[in-house]
Amino acid sequence: MDLLYLLGPGSKHNDTELKYSLRSIMANCAGYDRIFLVGRKPTWMNDRIRFVPCDDPYDCTHKNMMHKILHVCHHTDISDLFVMQGDDHFYVKPYDFSKIQPYEKGELPTHFKAHEIAPKYRTSLIDTRDWLIQHGLPYMNASQHCGQPFLRSLILETEQALWQPAFRFPYGLESSSLMASLLVHHGIMTYQHREDCKLAHFDGERGLLERIGPNFCFSIYDRAFEFGLEAILEKWFPVQSPYEVAGEW
């Protein structure tokens, strides 16, 4: 089972998030094979990763994500079952990807408070709910900040009916929720409830550990770097991954 990272056009932190995400996987994870990176290749990364260049032709994140997912499914030999990763997913406890199930955090909502979520993301989640209901599919919210299972053959099987029409929505659809719904609907996997863990602020290393709690994986907002995140991650994951240019850091 391969892992897939999608990388957008820029990073405020020289892709430091991706560096420590990869290190955390090396330190704590099992049950995976190759690692693919689709999009843009950081300057500090060597050629050991399976890099697939791909542009971002749309002005919204979810459409660009769907575009890259379909690109990798059509143009690479990525494993049929693969795990979608975010560049800011950090694994802090032992985790076996071979036991992965689609993680959900309740039903996709019908509305949000104005301050809770960015407008484009809010619209995309609501459209995803409506699209799944329209097709008689489960509509749980699998927009989780940890690895999520994707099945290449099922994506290609449903591409014309579900994935390509999703580009007609203003901001695309949330791909993890769409994929999880298909996996559950076809009896391939079952949902597993998980409270998401994405952090903006914390009080030092101890405070970060308290905020993470029992979670095996956490994610961050950019603001987290203002609270000494990089120094903590370096302490936790000092060993370079095989994908870093030696001595680059």
N, C-alpha and C positions, 0 to 999 in steps of 0.2 A: 504494500500500500504506500503510495507516494504522497508527499505533502506539496501543497501549492500555495505560494505567496503571490499576491497581486500587488504591484507597486505603482503608485501614481506618479505624476510628473514632478513632484518636488517634496523636499523635507526641510523643515526648519532646523533640524539637528543633525544634518549630514547622515541621515538614515541610521542614527544611533539606536533607534527603536529596533530596527531589523537586526542589527548586530547582536543585541542582547537577547532578542527573541530566539535567534538561532543558537546562541550559547545556552540558553535555558533548555532548549530541546535536547541538545547534546548532553546536558548534565542530568536531566530528569526523565526523559521520555524513551519509550521502546515501542516496538510494533510498527515501524515505518521503514521504508526503503529510500528512494531517492527524494531529493528536494528540488522542486521546480520554482523558478522565479519568472513571472510574466510581467512585462511592462518595461521598466527602466533598470539598468544595472548600476549600483553605486560604485564610485571610484575605488573603494577599498575592497571590493569583492573580486575574488579570483575566478578562474574558469572551471572550478570543480562543480559549481552549481549548474543545474540544467537551466540555462538562461534562454528565454524566448522573448525577443523584442516585440513590443506591441504598443501601438499608440493609444491615445485617449481622445477619440474623435468627438465626444459629447461634452456638454457643459455641466454634466451632473454625474455624481459618483456612481450611482447604481447602474446607469446605462453603461458606463465605462467598465464596471465590474462584469456585467453580463456579456459585453463585447469580448472581454479577455477570457472569460470562462468558455465561451463558444469557440474562440480562437484556439485555445489549448486543447479542447476536445477534438477539433478537426485536424490540427496540424502537428500534434506530438503523439508520442507513445505513452503518455501518462497512464498509470494503472486505471483499470475500470473503476474500482472504488478508490477514491482519493480524499484527502482531508484539506479543506480550505482553511488557510491560516491568515491572520492579520499581522502586519509587521510590528504591531504593538501588543502582541500576545506573549506573556511571560509565564512560563511554567515553573512553579515553585515547589511542587510536590511530585512524587513519582506518578507517571501516567503512561498507560499502555494504549496506543492508538488502535490496536487490533480489537479493543473492546468498545470502541466509540459507538454512540447512538446519537440521534438528533436531539440536541438540547433545546428545550423551550422554556419560556418564562410567562406562560399564560396566553390567552387568546390575543391575536392581533387586535388592537383597540380601534374603536370607531371615532374617537376624538381624544385630544390632548389639551392640557392647559398650555396657554400660549408660551410660557417661559420654559416648558419642559424639554422641548426638542426643536431642532432647526426646521424651518418651514418645508424645505424640500424633502427632508427625511420623513417628516410627518405625513406629507402627501403620499410619498412612496409606500409607507406602511399601510395607510388606509386603502390605497389602490390595490396593494397586494392582497389584503383581506377580501375586497370586493371581487377581485379576479379569481381567487380560490373558491369563494362561495359560488360564483357564477358557474364554475366547472365541477361543483359538487365535491370539492376537496377539503380536507381538514385545514383550519386556518389558525394554527397556533403560531406564536411569535418566536421564531428561531433566530432572531437577530441578536446572537450571543457573541460576546467577546472572548471566544475560545475556539479551538478547531471544530469544524462541522463536517460531517460526511457528505460527499457528493458521489454520484454514480454516473460515470460518463455515458454508458449505454442508454440509461434512462433519459439523460439530457438529450441525446441525439434522437431517441425515439419520440420524444415529446417536443422537439425543437419547433416544428412548424405550427403545432397547435397551441403551445404555451409560451415558449421562450421568445421566438421572433415577434409575435404580436405584443409582447411586453414593452418593446421599444416605442410603441405608439403612445404609451403613457408619458406625461410631461417629464417625470423624473425616473422612469423605469420602475422595476419592481425589486423587492428585497430578495435577493437570490437564495439566501440560506433558508428563509421561510418557505419559498417555493419548492426548493429541493427537499427539505424535510417533509413537507406535505406529500410529495410524490412517493418518497420512500415509505412513509407510513401507509398511505392509501394502497400501495401495491403489496403491502405485507412484508416488505423487505426488512424494515427496522421498526422500532417503536419509540415514541417520544420518551425522553427522560427529563423531568423537571430540574431546573437549575436556576438559582438566583444569580443574575449577572453581576460582574464585578469590574467596573470601570471607574477609575479614581482620578480626581483632579487635584486634591490636596491631602496632606497628612503631616503629622508632627514627627519627623525623624524616622529612623529605621524601625523603632519599636511601634510608632504610630502606624507606619505602613503595614507592618505585620498584623496589627490589630484590625486594620481596615480590610486586609485580605481574608483574615479569619480562616475558615476551613476550605476555602476555594483552592483548587489545584492550579488555577490559571487566573491571572488578572490582566487588565488593560488600563490604559491611561489616556487622559486628555493632555494636550500640549502643556497646559499649566503645571503639570506635575514636575516638570523639569525645574521649576522655580523653587521646589522644596527639596532639592538635593537628590533627585531620583538617579541621575547618572552615577554618582559616587556609590550609592547603595547597590545598584545593579552590578557595578564593577566589583564590589566586595563579594556579592553573591555568585557572580559568574566571571571569574578572572581568566579562565582558560579560553583562548581563541578557538573559534569553530574552524573546521577544515575549509571554510569558504572565505576566510579573510586572508588578504595579502599579508605575509609574514612581516611583522614589525610596523605595519601601516599605522597602528594606533600607538 
